[in-house]
Structures are given as structure tokens and as C-alpha cells.
């Protein structure tokens, strides 16, 4: 049985990667408690001790506001850490998979394919782009996976994902204000994990792959769809990005489309509203199970 090492194993995507791979692969998960990805020797020693066939690097410093205030840490984790993981994988003959972001683009176009030139607007995006470049330099057996607007069952490093945050705000009767001038493709981490597995099993060539649920929306439209599906009707105030001052410049449009999946005869993910509905159904099932256990 092949081994997969997932770096950043406590994260939202890593949780679903583990679910997807565990039936057919031996999955080894590591978090910051196991080693610091910025420590080259620690990463090398761990990989040599466990000898995985594939390393999936989901580790990231992705709190965008904090990245602006602490660019050194952002580049240390997202770029140098990415290089360390890719180099360690190369030394044992393993494939490296680096998870990147829509924030490598500037949002001046309505959608971006893998052949479009990156131009990040913020420190987080710049550090992830540097991570992409260093990953490719360190290991020619790579997949760079760009994705966006993730939601999933497990908590993210930020605590909530957007969907769970909206549900929490509605539950608490809070005022809900959501921007309507940023557009992207919401992506269910389970779907993303399954597509990464498909890439591996079809032995797709080393390349950059954009993987998101298809179709796009604004954050406000996403909020409306969430409440429509759960049959709630809170008041959602529509605001502009300029109404919410931030040190972070965010792309207006960060919709990702994939030419490279198509070249390999690999289907895109289902539309995001279908994925969102499946995610909400899974939450309901999980809640029922908890009630039964109690």
C-alpha cells in the first residue's frame, strides 16, 4: 500500500484528504506539533523516517490580515516551508503536491486559467506564488493545485469557513453584512480532495491545476444561497468592499477555470450550489449522530 504524507493535517482540506485517501493508501498526517515546516532538517528527517510516496503540503499561514503585518512569517511558511517540503520529497523520490490559491491573481479579469500570468495584490498571494515557484524548483514531480473559497466539515485554521460563519451569525441573531463586489468559486474540500486523488490515480503530468467547484458568485450571493438551502431568512445587508476598510487588497474577480484538467480528460467539479447542498446535508447528518450519541 502506498503512503501519503499530509503536512498541515489539522486543517479543513487535510481532514477530507484523509477521508478520501485512507481506504486505498496509508495516510500519515503531521501538524505543527510534529515538526516546523520552516525547519529544513526536521522536514527532511521526518520524510526519510516515513518514506512516503506522495507528500501533500496543505500547511499555510493564511490569515490575510496577519500576513500583511508579518510578511517575514508569511514567506517563511508559505514559500521557504514549501521549498523544504518539496526538496525533502525529491530526496526520497516522492511526488509533491502544493496547495495554492486564487490570490495569486490580481482580479482584473473575470476568470483565470493556468496559463494566465499571476500578479498577486497582497502578501499572502505573493508568498503562495513564491511557494509555487520554489516547489517547482525543488521537485520536478509536482502538482500545484490552485483553489478558492473553501468550505468543509472540519474547522479551518481561521476557525470558521464562510458557510459556518454565516450559519453562526444567523443562529446568534447578529447583523449580517456581506460584500457583493468580490467574485469567486466556492469549493467543497471533499470534492477538491477527491479530484486530487483522481489526478494522482490517472498519473496526470506535473503541472499547475485549477480545481474549484464550477460556476461563480459574489460573497453576497453565496450567503443568500446558504440561507435558501437551510430555509432561514435573516436580513443580509449588501455592502461594498470599500465599506469594510482593510489593510489587504483582494482581487475583485478570482474565478478559476481549468484548461489543464480538460487536456487530461478529467472532468471539472460539480457546480458550487450542488456541492454546498451536499455539505449542508453532511452537517445535518453529523448533528443527528451527535444527538443520538448523547
C-alpha positions, 0 to 999 in steps of 0.5 A, a space after each residue: 500500500 502506498 503512503 501519503 504524507 499530509 503536512 498541515 493535517 489539522 486543517 479543513 482540506 487535510 481532514 477530507 484528504 484523509 477521508 478520501 485517501 485512507 481506504 486505498 493508501 496509508 495516510 500519515 498526517 503531521 501538524 505543527 506539533 510534529 515538526 516546523 515546516 520552516 525547519 529544513 532538517 526536521 522536514 527532511 528527517 521526518 520524510 526519510 523516517 516515513 518514506 512516503 510516496 506522495 507528500 501533500 503540503 496543505 500547511 499555510 499561514 493564511 490569515 490575510 490580515 496577519 500576513 500583511 503585518 508579518 510578511 517575514 512569517 508569511 514567506 517563511 511558511 508559505 514559500 521557504 516551508 514549501 521549498 523544504 517540503 518539496 526538496 525533502 520529497 525529491 530526496 526520497 523520490 516522492 511526488 509533491 503536491 502544493 496547495 495554492 490559491 486564487 490570490 495569486 491573481 490580481 482580479 482584473 479579469 473575470 476568470 483565470 486559467 493556468 496559463 494566465 500570468 499571476 500578479 498577486 495584490 497582497 502578501 499572502 498571494 505573493 508568498 503562495 506564488 513564491 511557494 509555487 515557484 520554489 516547489 517547482 524548483 525543488 521537485 520536478 514531480 509536482 502538482 500545484 493545485 490552485 483553489 478558492 473559497 473553501 468550505 468543509 466539515 472540519 474547522 479551518 485554521 481561521 476557525 470558521 469557513 464562510 458557510 459556518 460563519 454565516 450559519 453562526 451569525 444567523 443562529 446568534 441573531 447578529 447583523 449580517 453584512 456581506 460584500 457583493 463586489 468580490 467574485 469567486 468559486 466556492 469549493 467543497 474540500 471533499 470534492 477538491 480532495 477527491 479530484 486530487 486523488 483522481 489526478 494522482 490515480 490517472 498519473 496526470 503530468 506535473 503541472 499547475 491545476 485549477 480545481 474549484 467547484 464550477 460556476 461563480 458568485 459574489 460573497 453576497 450571493 453565496 450567503 443568500 444561497 446558504 440561507 435558501 438551502 437551510 430555509 432561514 431568512 435573516 436580513 443580509 445587508 449588501 455592502 461594498 468592499 470599500 465599506 469594510 476598510 482593510 489593510 489587504 487588497 483582494 482581487 475583485 474577480 478570482 474565478 478559476 477555470 481549468 484548461 489543464 484538467 480538460 487536456 487530461 480528460 478529467 472532468 471539472 467539479 460539480 457546480 458550487 450550489 450542488 456541492 454546498 447542498 451536499 455539505 449542508 446535508 453532511 452537517 445535518 447528518 453529523 448533528 443527528 449522530 451527535 444527538 443520538 450519541 448523547 
